[in-house]
Amino acid sequence: MLLNRGRNSVAIPGPSIIPDRVLAAMQRPSPNIYDGELIDIAESIFPDLKSVARTDGNVAIYIANGHGSWEAGISNVLSPGDRVIALNTGFFGSRWAFMARTMGIDVEVLDFGMDECFDPGVLRNRLGADTSPYVKAVFAVQTDTASSVRNDIPELRAVLDDVGHESLLMVDCIASLGCEPHEMDAWGVDVMNAACQKGLMTPAGMSFVYFNDRAKEARARVSGVSGYWDWVPRTEPEHFYQLFGGTAPTHHIFALREALDILVHEEGVANAWARHERLAGAVWAAIDRWADGSAIRPGVSDPSHRSHAVTTIRTTNDLSGGHDGDTDADRIRQWCESRSGVTLGIGLGFPDHLSGSAFRIGHMGHLNPPMILGTLGCVDSALTALGIPHGDGALEAASRVISEADATFGLE
């Protein structure tokens, strides 16, 4: 018997669940794009985008996904032949590096695997040897959506400062913005990439590049930036249409305005960070119980390195005999979607022989305890129904985390 006759739940790490209010804001005719309400709403978005990132710097909006924000950031501060170091702690650091290479950038990847954050000592030694200096930028992903590793960005800035290196610090916050603390100015981030479809709870289609004065100086030294990616007219426009490189993404603007009202003006960014921390803790507590003497384990062993936005779960029995070659992770995902109406994230970024040994739970954006407990309950039911060995008490452990005192999580 199938039980998924209610509203399906998408528990993937983005695009995240969109609030009904945000969807409703898009249900309207196309507006006047030359004058009136659209211009006022668009201009109101920029201060709130900056407040989410904790910056007084600049932010440019692009009609693109997160990959578009990568290309925009690279185009504005780097020239072909420039050398950068990319820190990879999963999958997306390597993809960002690949994109830079296609643009003629000389990229050196420091890979730390799928379970650990970057090693500051390795970076310190590498930059200390760069006496020329040739390295123009360091790329780092705050939360890698594939591995669910969370990197310590202030520690990265400390390494650059200790070494006295002048390279730009460029940080991908596509999965983390609005979900966990990011203090762009206080942490000394020069360029930051983000997108609208995760913590900002807006349908995919817009991305953002934040940048400070050091990055503006680098932009002045770069020649040949394409007219579309150039952030100068987007942040210093003579005409409204230049904010978006052409026609504005009208209905995405309406949606983002509503989402920022929810995040910034109603909940408050710090409270959103605390909510994500609490719900992430509930997920980890459940996984720890499942992992007790079983074939399930957390993808990231050290809790201090785990993302507050997404959790990767590994199945240690890579192939389950007698099930047509499907892995345990595949079977869990298939059961949850077909029987319970819960869509889990696929494993991503692992070697081919391990590609099916993981699944992911997204816990970002528009999310509350019933939603996360419902997802965990469905996974727990799948483990039981499929006969996959697992420890007991997962839901009780998750519930205890949710019921802990607010002071534990710094809620305002």
C-alpha positions in Angstrom: 0.0 0.0 0.0 1.3 3.4 -0.9 0.8 6.2 1.7 2.1 9.1 -0.3 -1.3 10.7 -1.1 -0.6 13.9 0.8 1.7 16.7 -0.2 5.1 15.4 -1.3 8.1 16.6 0.7 11.4 17.5 -1.0 14.3 17.0 1.4 17.1 17.6 -1.1 19.8 20.2 -0.5 18.3 22.7 -2.9 16.2 23.9 -4.6 14.7 24.0 -1.1 11.1 24.1 -0.1 9.6 27.4 -1.1 7.1 29.2 1.3 3.6 29.5 -0.1 3.8 33.2 0.3 6.9 33.3 -2.0 5.1 31.3 -4.6 2.0 33.5 -4.3 4.1 36.6 -4.8 5.0 35.4 -8.3 1.4 34.8 -9.4 0.8 38.1 -11.1 1.0 39.6 -14.6 4.2 41.0 -15.9 4.8 44.5 -14.6 6.0 47.7 -16.2 9.8 47.2 -16.4 10.6 50.9 -17.0 8.9 52.6 -14.1 7.0 52.2 -10.9 6.7 49.4 -8.4 9.2 47.0 -9.9 12.0 49.5 -9.6 11.2 50.3 -6.0 11.0 46.6 -5.1 14.2 45.8 -6.9 16.1 48.6 -5.1 14.8 47.4 -1.8 16.4 44.0 -2.2 20.0 45.1 -2.1 20.2 46.3 1.5 18.6 43.1 2.7 20.9 40.9 0.6 23.8 42.7 2.3 22.3 42.2 5.7 22.1 38.4 5.2 25.8 38.3 4.4 26.8 40.9 7.1 28.5 43.2 4.7 28.6 46.9 3.8 30.2 46.1 0.5 28.7 45.5 -2.9 26.4 42.9 -4.3 25.6 42.2 -8.0 22.6 40.2 -9.1 22.8 37.8 -12.1 20.1 35.9 -13.9 21.9 32.6 -13.5 22.4 29.7 -11.1 25.4 29.3 -8.8 27.7 28.3 -11.6 26.9 31.6 -13.2 28.0 33.4 -10.0 31.3 31.4 -10.2 32.0 32.6 -13.7 31.0 36.2 -12.9 33.3 36.4 -9.9 36.2 34.9 -11.8 35.7 37.2 -14.8 35.8 40.3 -12.6 39.0 39.7 -10.6 41.2 37.3 -12.6 42.8 37.2 -16.0 43.9 34.2 -18.1 47.2 33.0 -16.8 46.6 34.1 -13.2 47.2 31.4 -10.6 44.7 30.4 -7.9 44.6 27.8 -5.2 41.3 25.9 -4.9 40.5 24.1 -1.6 38.4 21.1 -2.3 36.5 19.4 0.5 33.9 17.5 -1.5 32.7 18.1 -5.1 31.9 21.7 -5.7 35.4 23.0 -5.0 36.7 20.9 -7.8 33.9 22.0 -10.1 34.6 25.6 -9.4 38.3 24.9 -10.2 37.3 23.2 -13.4 35.3 26.3 -14.5 38.3 28.5 -13.7 40.5 26.3 -15.9 38.1 26.6 -18.8 38.5 30.4 -18.5 42.3 30.1 -18.8 43.1 30.4 -15.0 46.0 28.4 -13.7 44.4 26.4 -10.9 46.1 24.3 -8.2 43.7 22.1 -6.3 44.4 21.1 -2.7 42.1 18.2 -2.1 41.1 17.2 1.4 38.6 14.4 0.6 34.9 14.0 1.4 35.0 13.8 5.2 37.3 16.6 6.4 37.5 20.4 6.2 40.7 22.0 4.9 44.0 21.7 6.8 45.2 25.2 7.6 48.8 23.9 7.9 48.8 22.6 4.3 47.6 26.0 3.0 50.0 27.9 5.3 53.0 25.9 3.9 51.9 26.3 0.3 51.3 30.1 0.6 54.6 30.5 2.5 56.4 29.1 -0.5 54.7 31.6 -2.8 57.3 34.3 -2.5 56.6 36.1 -5.7 53.6 36.0 -5.1 52.0 34.3 -8.0 48.8 33.2 -6.4 46.1 35.8 -7.0 43.2 34.1 -5.1 42.2 31.3 -2.8 38.9 29.6 -3.5 37.0 27.9 -0.6 33.5 26.5 -0.3 31.9 27.2 3.1 29.5 24.3 2.8 30.1 21.7 0.2 26.6 20.5 -0.8 27.9 17.0 -1.8 30.0 16.1 1.2 28.2 18.3 3.7 31.6 19.4 5.0 31.6 22.9 6.6 34.8 24.9 6.4 36.0 27.4 9.0 36.3 30.6 6.9 37.7 32.8 9.7 40.5 30.3 10.1 41.2 30.6 6.4 41.5 34.4 6.7 43.8 33.9 9.7 46.2 31.8 7.5 46.3 34.4 4.8 47.0 37.2 7.4 49.6 35.1 9.2 51.5 34.4 6.0 51.0 38.0 4.9 49.7 36.9 1.5 47.8 39.4 -0.7 45.7 36.9 -2.5 41.9 37.5 -2.6 39.8 35.2 -0.4 36.9 34.0 -2.6 34.2 32.0 -0.8 31.3 30.0 -2.2 28.2 30.4 0.1 25.7 28.9 -2.2 24.5 26.3 0.3 25.2 28.2 3.4 23.9 31.7 3.0 20.9 32.3 5.3 21.5 28.9 6.9 24.6 29.3 9.0 26.7 32.2 10.1 28.6 34.1 7.4 30.2 37.4 8.4 31.6 38.7 5.1 33.2 41.9 6.4 34.3 40.6 9.9 35.8 37.5 8.3 37.7 39.4 5.6 36.1 37.7 2.6 36.8 39.6 -0.6 34.5 37.9 -3.0 31.5 35.8 -2.1 29.2 33.8 -4.3 25.6 32.9 -3.5 22.3 31.8 -5.1 18.6 32.2 -4.4 17.3 28.6 -4.3 18.6 27.3 -1.0 18.7 29.4 2.2 17.0 32.3 0.4 13.9 30.1 -0.4 13.3 31.4 -3.9 12.9 29.4 -7.1 16.3 28.8 -8.9 17.3 31.5 -11.4 19.2 34.3 -9.6 22.7 34.3 -8.2 24.7 36.9 -6.4 28.4 38.1 -6.3 29.3 40.1 -3.2 32.6 42.0 -3.3 34.6 44.5 -1.2 37.0 47.3 -2.1 40.0 45.0 -2.5 38.1 43.1 -5.1 37.1 46.4 -6.8 40.8 47.2 -7.1 41.4 43.8 -8.6 38.6 44.4 -11.1 40.3 47.7 -12.2 43.4 45.6 -13.2 41.4 43.1 -15.3 40.8 43.8 -19.0 38.3 42.1 -21.2 35.5 41.4 -18.8 32.4 40.6 -20.9 29.6 43.0 -20.9 27.2 40.6 -19.3 29.4 39.4 -16.4 30.9 42.8 -15.6 29.8 43.9 -12.1 30.5 47.6 -12.6 27.3 48.5 -14.4 25.3 46.2 -12.1 26.5 48.0 -9.0 27.0 51.5 -10.4 24.2 51.7 -13.0 23.2 54.7 -15.0 19.9 53.1 -15.9 17.7 50.5 -14.1 18.1 47.8 -16.7 21.9 47.7 -16.1 21.3 46.2 -12.6 20.4 42.9 -14.4 22.3 43.2 -17.7 19.0 43.6 -19.5 15.4 42.8 -18.7 14.9 42.3 -15.0 13.9 38.8 -13.7 10.6 40.3 -12.8 8.8 37.5 -11.0 12.0 36.3 -9.2 12.3 39.8 -7.8 8.8 39.6 -6.4 9.6 36.2 -4.9 12.9 37.3 -3.4 11.3 40.3 -1.9 8.8 38.1 -0.1 11.5 35.6 1.0 13.7 38.4 2.4 10.7 39.8 4.3 10.4 36.4 6.0 14.1 35.9 6.6 15.3 39.3 7.5 12.4 41.3 8.8 10.2 38.6 10.5 12.4 35.8 11.7 15.8 37.6 11.8 19.0 36.2 10.2 20.6 35.3 13.6 17.4 33.4 14.5 17.4 31.6 11.2 21.0 30.5 11.9 20.0 29.2 15.3 17.0 27.4 13.8 19.2 25.6 11.2 21.7 24.7 13.9 18.9 23.1 16.0 17.3 21.2 13.1 20.8 20.0 11.9 21.5 18.8 15.4 18.2 16.7 15.3 19.3 15.1 12.1 22.7 14.2 13.5 21.2 12.8 16.6 19.0 10.5 14.5 22.0 9.4 12.4 24.1 8.6 15.5 21.4 6.3 16.7 21.0 4.6 13.3 24.8 4.2 13.2 24.9 2.2 16.4 26.1 -1.2 15.3 24.7 -0.8 11.8 25.4 -0.2 8.1 24.7 3.5 8.4 27.1 6.3 9.4 27.3 10.1 9.1 29.2 11.3 6.0 31.3 13.7 8.2 32.6 12.2 11.4 33.4 15.4 13.3 30.3 17.3 14.2 32.2 20.6 14.2 32.8 20.1 10.5 29.2 19.3 9.6 27.0 21.7 7.6 23.9 23.2 9.2 22.2 23.1 5.8 22.7 19.5 4.5 23.8 16.2 5.9 25.4 13.4 3.9 24.7 9.8 5.1 26.8 6.9 4.1 25.7 3.2 3.8 28.7 1.0 4.6 27.2 -2.0 2.7 28.1 -0.6 -0.7 26.2 -3.2 -2.7 23.2 -5.1 -1.2 23.2 -8.6 -2.7 19.9 -9.9 -4.0 18.4 -6.5 -4.8 19.2 -6.2 -8.5 22.5 -4.4 -7.7 20.9 -1.4 -6.0 22.8 -0.1 -3.0 21.3 0.4 0.4 21.3 4.2 -0.2 19.4 3.7 -3.5 16.9 1.5 -1.9 16.3 4.0 1.0 15.7 6.8 -1.5 13.4 4.8 -3.7 11.3 3.5 -0.8 11.0 7.0 0.8 9.9 8.6 -2.5 7.6 5.9 -3.8 6.0 4.8 -0.5 6.1 8.0 1.6 6.4 10.9 -0.8 9.7 12.1 0.6 12.5 12.9 -1.9 16.0 12.6 -0.6 19.2 13.9 -2.2 21.4 11.5 -4.2 25.0 10.8 -3.4 27.2 13.1 -5.3 31.0 13.6 -5.7 32.1 10.1 -4.6 34.3 7.8 -6.8 32.3 5.7 -9.3 32.5 2.6 -7.2 31.0 4.4 -4.2 28.6 6.7 -6.1 25.6 4.8 -4.8 26.8 4.5 -1.2 25.4 7.8 0.1 22.2 9.9 0.2 21.6 13.4 1.6 19.0 15.1 3.7 18.6 18.8 3.0 17.5 20.8 6.0 17.7 24.4 4.7 15.5 27.3 4.3 11.7 27.0 4.9 11.8 24.2 7.5 10.3 23.4 10.9 10.3 20.5 13.4 7.3 18.6 11.9 9.0 18.7 8.5 12.3 17.4 9.7 10.9 14.9 12.1 8.6 13.6 9.3 11.6 13.1 7.0 13.6 11.3 9.7 10.5 9.2 10.5 10.2 8.1 6.8 13.9 7.2 6.6 13.6 5.2 9.9 10.6 3.4 8.4 12.5 2.7 5.2 15.4 1.1 7.2 12.9 -1.1 9.0 10.9 -2.1 5.9 14.0 -2.9 3.9 15.7 -4.9 6.6 18.7 -2.6 6.7 20.6 -3.0 10.0 20.3 0.1 12.1 20.2 1.3 15.7 17.0 2.2 17.5 15.8 5.4 19.1 16.5 7.8 16.2 13.3 9.8 16.5 13.5 10.0 20.3 17.0 11.3 20.0 16.0 13.9 17.4 13.0 15.0 19.5 15.3 15.6 22.5 17.5 17.9 20.5 14.5 19.9 19.4 13.2 20.2 22.9 16.4 21.5 24.4 16.5 25.0 26.0 16.8 27.8 23.6 19.9 29.2 25.4 21.8 26.1 24.1 21.4 27.4 20.6 21.7 31.2 21.1 18.2 32.0 19.9 17.3 35.7 20.2 
